[in-house]
Amino acid sequence: MKKLLFILALLCGLGLQAQVVTQAEVQGTWKIIFVDNHEAKIDIEKGSWVIKDETPAVTYTSGNSFYEEMMASAKKIRFEFKDSTITSVNDGQRESKVFKLEVKDGKTYMGVENEEDVLWIYIKDGKMHYQDEKEGMQFVFAKAE
């Protein structure tokens, strides 16, 4: 029994360590590929969205200008991470801010200068997840070509 508890504790510890993201891992250029907000799950790559409260779930590709414009805009935006600076690039406009990674309770949080929220980030299957635990929103990024 003690051996089983030891193995379980070890596996839980490894799971927590897997959530730690280093500054080296976020370096490079990223694009938004998925957004999960309060109202919908929006797949930027597929150009579709699912409204959360609809039963049965329906996947849309047109018919809502808000989501269509959001996807068109998101496809253009890139986020460049270099050292401790994040630069958003949108239609030739560049805005740079300093970011800081901090590990708490086995999770990595990212704070950006002059922004109140500090959000949880993790990398899974090569994609960076940027999650607002308080608001229940998530953005998923993939490396840009």
C-alpha positions in Angstrom: 0.0 0.0 0.0 2.8 2.4 0.9 4.5 1.7 -2.5 1.2 2.5 -4.3 0.8 5.8 -2.5 4.5 6.6 -3.3 4.0 6.0 -7.0 0.7 8.0 -7.0 2.5 10.9 -5.3 5.4 10.7 -7.8 3.0 10.7 -10.8 1.1 13.7 -9.3 4.4 15.6 -8.8 5.4 14.8 -12.4 2.1 16.1 -13.7 2.5 19.4 -11.9 6.1 19.8 -13.2 4.8 19.3 -16.7 2.8 22.5 -16.4 5.9 24.6 -15.9 6.8 26.7 -19.0 10.2 28.2 -19.5 11.0 31.5 -21.2 12.9 29.5 -23.9 9.7 27.6 -24.8 7.6 30.7 -25.5 10.3 32.4 -27.7 9.4 32.8 -31.4 6.3 33.9 -33.3 2.9 32.6 -32.4 -0.6 32.9 -34.0 -4.0 32.4 -32.4 -5.7 29.2 -33.6 -8.6 28.8 -31.1 -10.6 30.9 -28.6 -13.0 29.7 -25.9 -14.9 32.6 -24.5 -18.0 32.9 -22.4 -20.3 32.4 -25.4 -18.6 30.3 -28.0 -15.7 28.0 -29.0 -14.1 29.6 -32.0 -11.7 27.6 -34.2 -9.7 30.2 -36.1 -7.9 27.6 -38.3 -11.2 25.9 -39.5 -13.1 29.2 -39.7 -15.9 27.9 -37.5 -17.6 28.4 -34.2 -20.0 26.6 -31.8 -22.3 28.6 -29.5 -22.0 27.1 -26.0 -25.7 27.3 -25.0 -27.2 25.8 -28.1 -28.5 22.3 -27.8 -27.8 20.3 -29.9 -24.4 21.9 -30.7 -24.2 23.3 -34.2 -21.0 24.3 -36.0 -21.3 27.5 -37.9 -19.0 28.9 -40.7 -21.1 32.0 -41.6 -24.1 34.0 -40.6 -22.7 36.0 -37.7 -20.6 39.0 -38.6 -19.1 39.3 -35.1 -17.5 35.9 -35.2 -16.6 36.3 -38.9 -14.8 39.6 -38.2 -13.1 38.2 -35.1 -11.7 35.2 -37.1 -10.5 37.4 -40.0 -8.7 39.7 -37.5 -7.2 36.9 -35.5 -5.8 35.3 -38.6 -3.7 38.4 -39.2 -2.3 38.9 -35.7 1.1 37.5 -34.7 2.7 37.5 -31.3 6.5 37.7 -31.2 8.3 36.6 -28.0 11.9 37.7 -27.8 13.8 37.5 -24.5 11.3 39.1 -22.1 9.4 41.2 -24.6 6.1 40.3 -26.4 5.2 42.2 -29.5 1.8 42.1 -31.1 1.9 42.6 -34.9 -1.3 43.5 -36.7 -1.6 45.0 -40.1 2.0 46.5 -39.8 1.3 48.0 -36.4 3.6 46.8 -33.7 3.1 47.1 -29.9 5.7 45.8 -27.5 5.5 45.1 -23.8 7.6 43.4 -21.2 6.3 40.0 -19.9 7.3 38.0 -16.9 6.8 34.3 -16.2 6.2 33.2 -12.6 5.7 29.7 -11.3 3.1 29.2 -8.5 1.8 25.9 -7.2 3.3 24.0 -10.2 1.7 26.3 -12.8 3.3 29.0 -14.9 1.6 32.4 -15.0 2.4 35.3 -17.4 2.1 38.9 -16.4 2.4 41.7 -19.0 3.4 45.2 -18.1 0.5 47.6 -17.6 -2.1 44.8 -17.6 -3.9 43.8 -14.5 -4.5 40.1 -15.2 -1.9 37.5 -14.7 -2.9 34.4 -16.8 -2.0 30.8 -16.6 -0.1 29.4 -19.6 0.9 25.9 -20.5 2.2 24.1 -23.6 0.4 20.9 -24.7 1.1 19.1 -28.0 3.3 22.0 -29.2 0.5 24.6 -28.7 0.6 27.3 -26.1 -2.6 27.7 -24.0 -3.2 31.1 -22.4 -6.0 30.8 -19.9 -7.8 33.3 -17.7 -9.0 31.1 -14.8 -11.0 33.9 -13.3 -13.0 34.7 -16.5 -13.1 31.2 -17.9 -11.5 32.1 -21.2 -8.8 30.4 -23.1 -6.7 31.3 -26.2 -4.7 28.6 -28.0 -1.6 29.6 -30.0 0.5 27.6 -32.5 3.9 28.6 -33.9 3.5 30.7 -37.0 5.3 29.8 -40.2 
